[in-house]
Amino acid sequence: MEDNNEMLVGLAEKTGALLMIDKKERELVREILAMTLKSASAREWISKKLGKEYLQIAETLLNAMGGK
């Protein structure tokens, strides 16, 4: 059995296809989300570009990935 830290994680893309990411990619996404959510200008850009609900999606995703 693989160690949990080495297992690939599947994320659904807009197409519905699974995107498999490894441990390093997961760490990168987690850090980018954390930094983005701390930035007022990034939060504003996301809100304008995608809608306010995407801020909640980002927070939920970050929490699911073990971020703070």
N, C-alpha and C positions, 0 to 999 in steps of 0.2 A: 504494500500500500504506500502511496506517495505521502510525503510530509505535507501538511496543510499549507505551509509556506511556499511549496513548490507547485501546488496544483494550479491549473489554469482556471481562469474565471470567465464565464460567458456573460456578455452584455448584449442586449437586443439593440440593433441598429434601427434606423427609420424603416429600412426595408423589411425588418422582421428577421433578418439573418443573425446568426450568433457571431459575435466578435470575441475571439479568445485572446486574453491578455495574460502575460506571465507576471511573476512577482515584481520585477523591476518596472514594468509598464504600469502595474497597479499602484506601486509607490509613487510614480510620477504623476499619475492622474489624481491621486489623493492629495499630493502637495500642490498641484495646480489648482484644484478645487478649493483647498484651504486658503491659498493666497488670494484667489479671485474673490472669494466671499468676504475676505477682510478688507478689500478695496472698495471704497464708496464709488469710485468712477467705474470700476468693472461691474459692480452690482447695477448701477444706473444703465450701463451699456446693455447688459443682459436683459434688463427690464424693458428697455426701448426696442431692442432687436427681436427678442423672443416672447416677451410678456412676463409679467410679475410671477406667474405660476412657475416659471423656470428657475427662479431663485429658490423656491421651496423644493423643487426637484433636485437642484444641485445640493442643497443641504441634506436632503434625504439620502442621496447617493453617497455623499461624503460620510455620513453616519454609518451607512451600510458597509462602507469600505473600511471602517475602523478609524475614521478621522474625527476631529473634534470641531 
